[in-house]
Amino acid sequence: LCCCEYVDRRGRRNHLVACCCDCEELDDGCDRWLRCKSLPPGALERIADTVADRLRVPWFSGAVKINVSLVPPLVLLPVFLHVASLHFLLGLIILTSLPVVVLWYYYLTHRRKERTLFFLSLGLFSLGYMYYVFLREVVPRGHVEYSQVVALTCGLILMLAALSRAKKDPGYLPIPAGNEKPSHQGLPNKSVRGSSSGLHGAGSSRAVNGEAKGYCRISAEQPEGVKKDWCTKCQLVRPARAGHCRLCGRCVRRLDHHCVWINSCVGEQNHQAFILALSFFMLTSVYGITLTLHTICRGQTPFVALLYCPGAYSDYSSALSFTCVWYCAIVTAGMGYILLIQLLNISYNVTEREARLALRDNTGRRLLGGLVIDTGQYNRGLLCNWGHFLSLGSSPPERSAEDIV
């Protein structure tokens, strides 16, 4: 294949130039629209699949397919921010509606159990575009020192490095070779449950599998009642605190949650990197917001300038910078809430998944106004809980499912 050729979803050789040719689904849809006829069931899905299959860019070994969910943030975010910079009311409307649209899309994909690169693309492009606006509109004003630019750049690089590490294996449990179903006759009947979601119920004593020891040496042996269970989807026996992610289709050790912002699970192997990426993002974002506000709203504290900045819309450059500051502030507030919940959960040694199950089964205690749910199962005190978290991934791997059986 040359750089502009590819093999389409029907197995036929095609060329980028012919992207609008021989498209039966689109031709039929346009013909029915012109004749005022309704589309047959599934027509829109077929048209969307055809467009997604032909959306490619040239590459050395053939045209590479582009994920459609990557495109909207690259196009819409700059347009919305520039429109919001035209007037204060436009900025208020757009910056208020953007979080609503993002939350709507999240619940839409979450309900359909779909994986999407939209949030990862939005996050990475937002970082790049905010950094570009900072260098182009704020730095040339001469109020930002060279050392401050270097510090902001280093923070951004460290955050991306931690994000790259968080994107790696979260601790997937190995699927049995040849998709063989390991026998679980050795497990007591109460511990072998047919739930594909792998919800072993934090704090529940319904499943019995003896004593599960040695998960964390720092927090001593696991308490009685900690269970291993059977996953019907992956066909394996899961260790304690592992769970099945319905989006990834895999079981993960110490599953915390599936994060749409990294398009991956957060588990035993990448939880530390996830917290580190959030922390670097918060520090870098707050520092960038402070530098920008000190430049365009001189003589005012950052918090006051964020709420009242006279002359911010006097010229387009200041208006764009001020709009980007508010966009960063909204994103930072959301990420700060996520980081706060994560830090509280770590302090009580509970995962998001366990907290959710405890709420469902009414087996946990609400603390700090409901910000954290303490299951009481793994909590060994603040220092020991943090010692457990900092040792994640360093302990020797547990026995395989075959060894357990």
PyMOL commands that set and color helices and strands:
alter all, ss='L'
color gray80, all
select helices_A, chain A and resi 16-18+24-34+43-54+68-84+88-111+118-141+146-166+177-179+189-191+271-296+302-307+316-347+352-361+368-370+382-390+401-404
alter helices_A, ss='H'
color red, helices_A
select strands_A, chain A and resi 5-7+13-15+56-57+64-65+229-231+236-238+243-245+250-252+257-259+264-266+365-367+372-374
alter strands_A, ss='S'
color yellow, strands_A
deselect
rebuild
show_as cartoon
